[in-house]
Amino acid sequence: MSKKKELVGIKIDDLLKKTFAEDDNLNEQKKVASDLNKEIKRLKNELKSCNKKIKAFDFIEKDDKELFKKGLEYDEKGDLPMAAFYYILAIKKNKKNIKALINLAIIYYEFDMEKRAEELFKKILEIDPENEIARENLRILTEEG
């Protein structure tokens, strides 16, 4: 009987050694897998960042109307700094883009930059002396000032 216990004991010891060795190997594999997942996430984030940078330069190829539309999208979402950015780009492409000038002037006004808004409304009236939106907003600004 002691022989049987000894055989069982050996099997249990061998099994425990093998299990711990497998656990160590499994833990090592888990660590490697975790490290790989972290690297994959890092690379994905880097790729997203690169894609954002590439998209940021898409405006180079766009005309003023496309840039104005992009500004309008941001404006409608309430992201006024980005809207202003695209309106400015539209104006740089076409200094007579009245819609972009008006919207940019309104954003300036909303950010308490009344002087810059006033300058833009005057500029609009130089381009289009009959522009009622610019005329009315300029009247409001001069009454406030």
C-alpha positions as CSV (number, residue, x, y, z in Angstrom):
1,M,0.0,0.0,0.0
2,S,2.8,2.4,0.7
3,K,4.0,1.7,-2.8
4,K,0.7,2.9,-4.2
5,K,0.8,6.0,-2.1
6,E,4.3,6.6,-3.3
7,L,3.2,6.3,-6.9
8,V,0.2,8.6,-6.4
9,G,2.6,11.0,-4.5
10,I,5.0,11.0,-7.5
11,K,2.2,11.6,-9.9
12,I,0.8,14.5,-7.8
13,D,4.3,16.0,-7.4
14,D,5.0,15.7,-11.1
15,L,1.5,17.0,-11.9
16,L,2.1,20.0,-9.6
17,K,5.5,20.7,-11.1
18,K,4.0,20.5,-14.6
19,T,1.1,22.7,-13.6
20,F,3.3,25.3,-12.1
21,A,5.6,25.2,-15.1
22,E,2.5,25.6,-17.3
23,D,1.2,28.4,-15.1
24,D,4.6,30.2,-15.4
25,N,4.5,29.6,-19.2
26,L,0.9,30.8,-19.3
27,N,1.7,33.9,-17.2
28,E,4.6,34.7,-19.5
29,Q,2.4,34.2,-22.6
30,K,-0.2,36.5,-21.0
31,K,2.4,39.1,-20.3
32,V,3.6,38.9,-23.9
33,A,0.1,39.1,-25.2
34,S,-0.6,42.1,-22.9
35,D,2.5,43.9,-24.1
36,L,1.5,43.2,-27.8
37,N,-2.0,44.6,-27.1
38,K,-0.5,47.7,-25.6
39,E,1.8,48.1,-28.6
40,I,-1.1,47.6,-31.0
41,K,-3.2,50.2,-29.1
42,R,-0.2,52.6,-29.2
43,L,0.2,52.1,-33.0
44,K,-3.6,52.5,-33.6
45,N,-3.5,55.8,-31.6
46,E,-0.5,57.0,-33.6
47,L,-2.2,56.1,-36.8
48,K,-5.3,58.0,-35.7
49,S,-3.2,61.0,-34.9
50,C,-1.5,60.8,-38.3
51,N,-4.9,60.6,-40.0
52,K,-6.1,63.6,-38.2
53,K,-3.0,65.5,-39.2
54,I,-3.5,64.5,-42.8
55,K,-7.1,65.6,-42.7
56,A,-6.1,68.9,-41.2
57,F,-4.2,69.6,-44.4
58,D,-7.1,68.7,-46.7
59,F,-8.1,72.3,-46.8
60,I,-5.1,73.1,-49.0
61,E,-6.9,71.5,-51.9
62,K,-10.4,72.9,-51.2
63,D,-11.9,76.0,-52.6
64,D,-13.5,78.8,-50.5
65,K,-17.0,77.4,-50.8
66,E,-16.0,74.0,-49.4
67,L,-14.1,75.6,-46.6
68,F,-17.1,77.8,-45.8
69,K,-19.3,74.7,-45.7
70,K,-16.9,73.0,-43.3
71,G,-16.9,76.1,-41.1
72,L,-20.7,76.1,-41.2
73,E,-20.7,72.5,-40.0
74,Y,-18.6,73.4,-37.0
75,D,-20.7,76.5,-36.4
76,E,-23.9,74.4,-36.3
77,K,-22.2,72.1,-33.8
78,G,-21.3,75.1,-31.6
79,D,-17.6,74.7,-32.1
80,L,-17.0,78.3,-32.9
81,P,-13.1,78.3,-32.8
82,M,-13.0,75.6,-35.5
83,A,-15.8,77.4,-37.5
84,A,-13.7,80.6,-37.3
85,F,-10.7,78.7,-38.5
86,Y,-12.5,77.4,-41.6
87,Y,-14.1,80.8,-42.3
88,I,-10.6,82.4,-42.1
89,L,-9.3,79.8,-44.6
90,A,-12.3,80.5,-46.9
91,I,-11.5,84.2,-46.8
92,K,-7.9,83.6,-47.5
93,K,-8.9,81.7,-50.6
94,N,-11.4,84.3,-51.6
95,K,-11.3,87.7,-49.9
96,K,-14.8,88.5,-51.2
97,N,-16.5,85.5,-49.6
98,I,-19.3,87.5,-48.0
99,K,-20.9,84.6,-46.2
100,A,-17.6,83.6,-44.5
101,L,-16.9,87.3,-43.7
102,I,-20.4,87.7,-42.1
103,N,-20.1,84.5,-40.1
104,L,-16.6,85.3,-38.9
105,A,-17.7,88.8,-37.8
106,I,-20.5,87.3,-35.8
107,I,-18.1,84.9,-34.1
108,Y,-15.8,87.8,-33.3
109,Y,-18.8,89.6,-31.8
110,E,-19.8,86.5,-29.7
111,F,-16.2,86.4,-28.4
112,D,-16.3,90.0,-27.3
113,M,-14.1,91.1,-30.2
114,E,-16.5,93.9,-31.3
115,K,-13.7,96.0,-33.0
116,R,-12.7,93.1,-35.2
117,A,-16.4,92.4,-36.0
118,E,-16.9,96.0,-36.9
119,E,-13.9,96.0,-39.2
120,L,-15.2,92.9,-41.0
121,F,-18.7,94.4,-41.5
122,K,-17.1,97.6,-42.9
123,K,-15.0,95.4,-45.2
124,I,-18.2,93.6,-46.4
125,L,-19.8,96.9,-47.2
126,E,-16.8,97.9,-49.2
127,I,-17.2,94.7,-51.3
128,D,-21.0,94.9,-51.3
129,P,-22.4,98.3,-50.3
130,E,-26.0,97.0,-50.5
131,N,-25.4,94.2,-48.0
132,E,-28.2,94.6,-45.5
133,I,-26.9,92.1,-43.0
134,A,-23.5,93.9,-42.7
135,R,-25.2,97.3,-42.6
136,E,-27.7,96.3,-39.8
137,N,-25.0,94.5,-37.7
138,L,-22.6,97.5,-38.1
139,R,-25.5,99.8,-37.0
140,I,-26.0,97.6,-33.9
141,L,-22.3,97.6,-33.1
142,T,-21.9,101.3,-33.4
143,E,-25.0,101.9,-31.2
144,E,-23.5,99.6,-28.5
145,G,-20.1,101.2,-28.7
